[in-house]
Amino acid sequence: MSTEKQNAPQPAPEPAFFDNPAIDNLIAVTLELGAELWVQRERMRVVEALLAEKGVVTQELIEQYMPSEEMQARSKTERDAFVQRVFGAFARETVKATPDA
């Protein structure tokens, strides 16, 4: 192995929270999908606002859009509810599927 390869930064290991790596992977997928879905919802909100305000949408207008304070507050409330609905199960107390005999 060359010295360059030995000195090159190594990727950090993925965090492991459970004994079964498949569970960690499923949680990672769930988090990524939730994040992507929220980004799409926010972008759609901007597209709808631009259509209502200007009757036209361009990529430039989307990127430059600055939401009103009211829209920001509504977005925060909706985001908090979204997080609770989608990720709330992670915070629930676990219950055994079958009671101890």
C-alpha positions, 0 to 999 in steps of 0.5 A: 500500500502506498504512503498516499493511500495510508495517509488519505482520510478514511470514511467515518463508519456509519453510526450503529444504534442497533445490533441488526444493521438492517434496522439502522439502514431502515431508520436511515432510509426513513429519515432521508425520505422524510427529509426529501418529502419535506423539501418537496412540500416546501418547494411546492408551497413556493411554486403555489405562492408564485403562481398565485402572486405572479401567475408564472413560475421560473427556477430563478423565481423559486430560488429567489423567493422570500416567504412572508413571516406569516408563511414562515410561521405556518410552515414551522407549524406544519413542519412540527406536525409533519415531524410528529406524524412521521417520526413520532413512532421513534419516541414512543415507549416500546411495548412487548408484543406478547406479555411475559408469562 
